[in-house]
Amino acid sequence: MKKFLALLLIAILAISMTACSGQSKTSTSDKGNGSNSSSSKSGDTASSGEDDKIIIGYAALDDSQEHLIPVRENIKEVAKRYPNVEVICVDNAGDGATAVSNVDNLLLQGIDVLAEFNLDASVNPVIYEKCKAAGVPVMAIDIPVGDAPFMGANNREAGLLCGYALGDLANKEWGGKVDLILILNTPEGGDVVMTRMNAVVDGIKEKIPGLDTTNLVVEVDYKDDAILAQQLTADVLNSHPDARHILIGSINDIGAQGAFAAIEAAKRQDHCFIVNHGMSVQTRENLYKQINTGQLNCWRGGVAYFLERYGEYIVPGCIKLAKGEEVNPEDLLMDHVYIDASNIEEWYPQAEWSQAK
């Protein structure tokens, strides 16, 4: 009997050791297995060896939005510089419930750190607590997630730049006259988005001292839908038929496209100026069209967020978090630039992107 128990114990130990030795973190995701060159934001690279492997889970805001695709692609590109970094990408699709489900999925796949880009700020505390319970650090992208390090926009600075540009246009073209300020917003993004868009109005007021904006500001929620932005802008234009000096600030190029379409349909280009946040393909195409035709339109420019460079900040920061190291908050804030027809060639040369050729 004792011999039988001893043999049984040995068999159990053997099975246990085999199971443990066979465990590894695997997925069908994009793997960073490229060169050893370092990221522009950090000189650290992951050392070789399966034990040092780092899996970054990237939850994209909404891959159906063309201007956000460069974030994902730059993360994958930068990750290839680190031989032992793997990236698993999921799409939050602009939906809070999907974002929560995605985090559950990523945690099951054994990620070491989460880079969360989620528009619905109301569910971000849930996401943060899930990761905290699993011992997985989080990096928030553009919208806060609990106490996680924040990568993305310097929202106050970006909002002011948008407002400064609109104020300068009003001063130059209209002698500082402003009849209406239309803010195209997506409030579900939470306090940081509101900070950005409130700063637009503050920037206009700084450029036009003494301007009383108390009854001038109209804010609409277009839910990241260009058609809805067009409809809402048309409603505002129709309800203000006598307004001849209308400044429009949009949270992104989607709102700007909708507003521009409404203005063209109403034949009120001379009454409006648009400046948006972001320098997506649509914004660049519009600026190069103005340059190539020699005719300016009312959509004058955008505040650059350089989404195509987000990975340079996100990947090195996530590696540090996965290693239990601290990340300097200042290293995660993007520098912003206002871009219009006068300086777009400096930042986005026409020859370097096919859409403008």
ABEGO torsion letter per residue (X at the ends): XAAAAAAAAAAAAAAAAAAAAABBBBBABBBBABBABBBAABABBBBBEAAABBBBBBBBABAABAAAAAAAAAAAAAAAABAABBBBBBBAGGBAAAAAAAAAAAAAAGBABBBBBBABAAAAAAAAAAAAAAGBBBBBBGBBBEABBBBEBBAAAAAAAAAAAAAAAAAAAAGGBBABBBBBBBAAAEAAAAAAAAAAAAAAAAABBGBBAAAABBBBBAGGBAAAAAAAAAAAAAABAABABBBBBBABAAAAAAAAAAAAAAGAAAABBBBBBEBBAAAAAAAAAAAAAGBBBABAEBBBAGAAAAAAAAAAAAAAAAAGBBBBAAAABBBBBBBBAAAAAAABBAAABAAAX
